[in-house]
Amino acid sequence: MPQPADPTVKKSVTLRRSLAEEIESRTGPRGFSRFVDQAAEYGLALLKAEEIVADHERRVGTLSDEVMEEARRAWADDGE
């Protein structure tokens, strides 16, 4: 999560109209930027996780099915 004192920057992004409308219907116009900020942070976390796995597999080898299943369970339990 960003720190309270973390400065913001204004960027212009292009989204499909239907996606933008659906986001705004759930967040209201004032919550749109926060939603996009959180979605970007979540997306970056996924990319970083993929990079960690790829690095591990380069150095050690492919992860076993058991390890992958354990990771899936941990990921699913993270939101509860």
ZINORPE-V308635 format. One record per pair of residues at least 12 apart in sequence whose ideal C-beta (glycine too) atoms are under 10 Angstrom apart, sorted by the first residue. I is the first residue (numbers start at 1). J is the second residue. D is the distance in whole Angstrom. If there is no record, write none. Layout:
i:j:d
I:J:D
I:J:D
//
This chain:
i:j:d
1:37:10
1:38:8
1:41:7
2:37:7
2:38:9
2:41:8
8:33:8
8:37:8
10:33:9
11:33:10
11:36:9
11:40:10
13:36:7
13:40:9
15:32:10
15:36:8
20:32:8
20:36:10
23:35:5
23:36:8
23:39:9
49:71:9
49:75:9
53:67:10
53:68:9
53:71:9
//
